[in-house]
Amino acid sequence: MSVALPTSVDEVVDLLVRNPSATLLAGGTDLMVEVNLHGRRPTDVVALNRVAELRTWSVDSSRRTVTIGSGVPYAEMETGELARLLPALAEAARTVGSPQIRAAGTLGGNLGTCSPAGDGLPVLAALEASIDVVGPNGSRQVHFADFMVGVKRNSLRPSEFVRSVTFPLNDGWQGYAKVGTRNAMVIATASVCLVRTNDHVAVALGAVGPTIIRANGAEAWLAANHRMSSPPSNDTLAEFGRLVREASRPIDDHRSTAAYRRHAVGVLAQRLLTRSYS
């Protein structure tokens, strides 16, 4: 196995142009599972941990955005200024594996793998984040809704990779919750991110479909039938939960049944909406 150690984004692009089939290595938390348990044997690896640009984040006050490099570890999102600016992302980050995994795992890795159970991805969907993709033809911005196209499939073109993710800042409430087969260090059986502003609620569902799902019907119904300045009634919560369940497209697998997943996202969405008024 050959391992390249670039120190700049341009170097990474050059390496991928010369070898489009090379495997990118960020934190390695997904790749090493494939290597150790599923027999994957990459022959050429491009390690990204020495590319300083990918491990930084910044705030643009005029545009009211936060841009996070694809190599920033989840541990850096759990607390401090990033957690204050993007609390749902901080909540999601805290649920990612063990402290060792959070010290290595990255948003870029989540996007590269594009598993529907990825903890960061429902947050990107609900906050309508954009992905800065760079390749031999320069950079382009891809809305998250257009980035993930299937189970472990994304819209990256040959020799492209994720440089950063940009989140719009808002003054509303945001939160993330998930359930799994145990209380900690677990892959999501079902997950929900909810963002509430003065006039709208965004709801994104993870691990209940081939991609992250926006519960558009539930969002539209709530906007039309509920005054956002007041806590929801029990009847409102019940209908909201039902519409969220209807939006999901879960399957039975070794982690859960489709019926439980469908039930879980409805309950999680109701709890997050209630919590947004507490």
C-alpha positions as CSV (number, residue, x, y, z in Angstrom):
1,M,0.0,0.0,0.0
2,S,1.3,3.4,-0.9
3,V,0.4,6.4,1.3
4,A,0.7,10.0,0.1
5,L,1.0,12.8,2.6
6,P,0.0,16.1,0.9
7,T,0.1,19.4,2.8
8,S,-2.2,21.5,0.6
9,V,-5.5,21.2,-1.2
10,D,-3.8,21.7,-4.6
11,E,-1.5,18.7,-3.8
12,V,-4.6,16.6,-3.0
13,V,-6.2,17.5,-6.3
14,D,-3.0,16.7,-8.2
15,L,-2.7,13.3,-6.5
16,L,-6.4,12.5,-7.3
17,V,-6.0,13.6,-10.9
18,R,-3.0,11.2,-11.3
19,N,-4.9,8.4,-9.5
20,P,-8.7,8.9,-9.4
21,S,-9.2,5.6,-7.7
22,A,-7.0,6.5,-4.7
23,T,-8.6,6.2,-1.3
24,L,-8.9,9.4,0.8
25,L,-8.1,8.9,4.5
26,A,-9.4,11.5,7.0
27,G,-10.0,10.2,10.5
28,G,-10.1,6.6,9.3
29,T,-13.1,5.7,11.5
30,D,-15.1,4.3,8.6
31,L,-12.2,3.1,6.4
32,M,-10.6,1.0,9.1
33,V,-13.9,-0.9,9.8
34,E,-13.9,-1.7,6.1
35,V,-10.3,-2.9,6.2
36,N,-10.5,-4.8,9.5
37,L,-13.9,-6.4,9.2
38,H,-14.9,-6.4,5.5
39,G,-11.6,-7.2,3.8
40,R,-11.2,-4.0,1.9
41,R,-7.6,-3.6,0.6
42,P,-6.8,-0.1,-0.8
43,T,-3.6,0.0,-2.8
44,D,-3.2,3.8,-2.8
45,V,-4.1,6.1,0.1
46,V,-4.1,9.9,0.2
47,A,-3.9,10.9,3.9
48,L,-5.5,14.3,4.6
49,N,-4.4,15.0,8.2
50,R,-1.4,17.2,7.2
51,V,-3.6,19.6,5.1
52,A,-4.0,22.5,7.5
53,E,-6.7,24.2,5.5
54,L,-9.0,21.3,6.0
55,R,-8.6,21.4,9.8
56,T,-9.8,25.0,10.3
57,W,-13.2,26.7,10.7
58,S,-14.3,30.3,10.4
59,V,-17.3,32.7,10.8
60,D,-18.4,35.2,8.2
61,S,-20.3,37.8,10.1
62,S,-21.5,39.7,7.1
63,R,-22.9,36.6,5.4
64,R,-23.9,35.1,8.8
65,T,-22.4,31.7,8.0
66,V,-20.0,29.3,9.6
67,T,-17.6,27.3,7.4
68,I,-16.1,24.1,8.8
69,G,-13.2,22.4,7.1
70,S,-13.8,18.8,6.2
71,G,-10.9,17.6,8.5
72,V,-12.2,19.3,11.7
73,P,-12.8,16.5,14.2
74,Y,-16.1,16.1,16.0
75,A,-14.4,16.7,19.3
76,E,-13.9,20.3,18.3
77,M,-17.6,20.7,17.6
78,E,-18.8,19.4,21.0
79,T,-18.1,22.4,23.1
80,G,-16.9,26.1,22.8
81,E,-17.7,28.6,20.1
82,L,-18.7,26.1,17.4
83,A,-21.2,24.4,19.8
84,R,-22.7,27.9,20.6
85,L,-23.1,28.7,17.0
86,L,-24.4,25.3,15.9
87,P,-25.9,23.6,18.9
88,A,-27.6,20.8,16.8
89,L,-24.2,19.9,15.3
90,A,-22.7,19.9,18.8
91,E,-25.4,17.5,20.0
92,A,-24.9,15.2,17.0
93,A,-21.1,15.3,17.6
94,R,-21.5,14.2,21.2
95,T,-23.2,11.1,20.1
96,V,-20.5,9.9,17.7
97,G,-18.8,6.8,19.0
98,S,-16.3,7.1,21.8
99,P,-14.0,10.1,22.7
100,Q,-11.3,8.4,20.6
101,I,-13.6,8.2,17.6
102,R,-14.7,11.9,18.0
103,A,-11.1,13.0,18.2
104,A,-10.5,11.4,14.7
105,G,-13.9,11.4,12.9
106,T,-14.8,14.3,10.7
107,L,-17.7,15.8,8.7
108,G,-15.7,15.2,5.6
109,G,-15.6,11.5,6.4
110,N,-19.3,11.5,7.1
111,L,-19.9,13.0,3.7
112,G,-17.4,10.8,1.9
113,T,-19.1,7.6,3.3
114,C,-22.6,9.0,3.0
115,S,-24.3,6.5,5.3
116,P,-27.9,7.4,6.1
117,A,-27.0,6.7,9.7
118,G,-24.2,9.3,9.8
119,D,-24.9,11.5,12.8
120,G,-23.8,14.8,11.2
121,L,-25.9,14.5,8.0
122,P,-29.4,15.2,9.4
123,V,-28.0,18.4,10.8
124,L,-26.6,19.4,7.4
125,A,-30.0,18.7,5.8
126,A,-32.1,20.6,8.4
127,L,-29.8,23.6,8.4
128,E,-29.6,23.5,4.6
129,A,-25.8,23.4,4.5
130,S,-23.8,23.7,1.3
131,I,-20.7,21.6,0.5
132,D,-17.6,23.1,-1.0
133,V,-16.3,20.6,-3.4
134,V,-12.9,21.0,-5.1
135,G,-11.4,19.1,-8.0
136,P,-9.4,19.6,-11.3
137,N,-12.0,22.0,-12.6
138,G,-11.9,24.2,-9.6
139,S,-14.4,24.4,-6.8
140,R,-18.2,24.3,-6.7
141,Q,-20.9,24.6,-4.1
142,V,-23.4,21.7,-3.8
143,H,-26.5,21.9,-1.6
144,F,-26.6,19.0,0.8
145,A,-30.0,18.0,-0.7
146,D,-28.1,17.4,-4.0
147,F,-25.0,15.8,-2.5
148,M,-26.2,12.6,-1.1
149,V,-27.8,10.5,-3.8
150,G,-28.2,7.0,-2.2
151,V,-26.9,4.6,0.4
152,K,-23.2,5.4,0.7
153,R,-23.4,7.3,-2.6
154,N,-22.7,11.0,-3.3
155,S,-22.5,13.3,-6.2
156,L,-18.7,13.8,-6.2
157,R,-17.2,13.7,-9.7
158,P,-13.9,11.9,-10.5
159,S,-10.9,13.5,-8.6
160,E,-13.1,15.7,-6.5
161,F,-13.3,15.8,-2.7
162,V,-15.0,17.8,0.1
163,R,-13.0,20.9,1.2
164,S,-15.5,22.4,3.7
165,V,-19.2,22.7,4.8
166,T,-20.9,26.1,5.2
167,F,-23.9,26.5,7.5
168,P,-26.2,29.5,7.6
169,L,-26.6,31.0,11.0
170,N,-30.1,31.6,12.4
171,D,-31.5,32.9,15.6
172,G,-33.9,30.0,16.1
173,W,-33.8,26.8,18.1
174,Q,-32.1,23.7,16.9
175,G,-31.6,20.2,18.3
176,Y,-30.6,16.6,17.4
177,A,-31.7,13.3,18.9
178,K,-31.2,9.6,18.0
179,V,-31.9,6.2,19.3
180,G,-29.8,3.1,19.0
181,T,-29.4,-0.4,20.3
182,R,-27.7,0.8,23.4
183,N,-27.2,4.1,25.3
184,A,-23.8,5.2,24.0
185,M,-21.2,4.5,21.3
186,V,-23.9,3.3,18.9
187,I,-24.8,3.7,15.3
188,A,-28.2,5.4,14.9
189,T,-31.2,3.2,14.5
190,A,-33.2,6.4,13.8
191,S,-32.3,10.1,14.2
192,V,-33.9,13.5,13.8
193,C,-32.7,17.1,13.6
194,L,-35.2,19.8,14.1
195,V,-34.7,23.6,13.5
196,R,-37.4,26.1,14.5
197,T,-37.5,29.7,13.5
198,N,-40.3,32.3,14.0
199,D,-42.2,31.1,11.0
200,H,-40.9,27.6,10.0
201,V,-39.7,24.3,11.3
202,A,-37.3,22.1,9.4
203,V,-37.1,18.4,10.1
204,A,-34.5,16.0,8.8
205,L,-34.6,12.2,9.4
206,G,-31.6,9.9,9.5
207,A,-31.3,6.1,9.1
208,V,-34.9,5.7,7.9
209,G,-34.3,5.8,4.1
210,P,-31.6,5.5,1.5
211,T,-30.7,9.2,2.0
212,I,-31.4,11.8,4.7
213,I,-35.1,12.7,4.4
214,R,-36.6,16.1,4.9
215,A,-40.2,15.8,6.3
216,N,-41.6,18.4,4.0
217,G,-45.2,17.5,4.5
218,A,-44.9,17.8,8.3
219,E,-43.0,21.1,8.0
220,A,-45.7,22.6,5.7
221,W,-48.6,21.3,7.8
222,L,-47.1,22.8,11.0
223,A,-46.4,26.2,9.3
224,A,-50.0,26.3,8.2
225,N,-51.7,25.1,11.3
226,H,-49.6,26.2,14.3
227,R,-48.6,29.5,15.6
228,M,-44.8,29.2,16.1
229,S,-44.7,31.6,19.0
230,S,-46.8,29.2,21.2
231,P,-46.1,25.7,22.4
232,P,-47.9,23.0,20.4
233,S,-51.0,21.3,21.8
234,N,-51.2,17.6,22.2
235,D,-53.3,17.3,19.1
236,T,-50.8,19.3,17.1
237,L,-47.9,17.1,18.4
238,A,-49.8,14.0,17.5
239,E,-50.5,15.1,13.9
240,F,-47.0,16.4,13.5
241,G,-45.6,13.1,14.6
242,R,-47.8,11.2,12.3
243,L,-46.7,13.2,9.3
244,V,-43.1,12.7,10.2
245,R,-43.6,9.0,10.4
246,E,-45.3,9.1,7.0
247,A,-42.2,10.8,5.5
248,S,-39.9,8.0,6.6
249,R,-38.9,5.0,4.3
250,P,-37.3,2.6,6.7
251,I,-36.2,-1.0,6.2
252,D,-35.8,-4.0,8.5
253,D,-32.2,-4.9,9.2
254,H,-29.9,-6.3,11.9
255,R,-30.2,-3.1,14.0
256,S,-34.0,-2.6,14.0
257,T,-37.3,-3.2,12.3
258,A,-38.9,-0.7,9.9
259,A,-41.9,-0.4,12.2
260,Y,-39.8,0.6,15.1
261,R,-37.8,3.1,13.1
262,R,-41.0,4.7,11.8
263,H,-42.3,5.0,15.3
264,A,-39.0,6.3,16.7
265,V,-38.7,9.3,14.3
266,G,-42.2,10.4,15.1
267,V,-41.5,10.3,18.8
268,L,-38.1,12.0,18.4
269,A,-39.6,14.8,16.3
270,Q,-42.4,15.4,18.8
271,R,-39.9,15.5,21.7
272,L,-37.6,18.0,19.8
273,L,-40.5,20.2,18.9
274,T,-41.7,20.3,22.6
275,R,-38.1,20.9,23.8
276,S,-37.8,23.8,21.4
277,Y,-40.2,25.7,23.6
278,S,-38.7,24.8,27.0
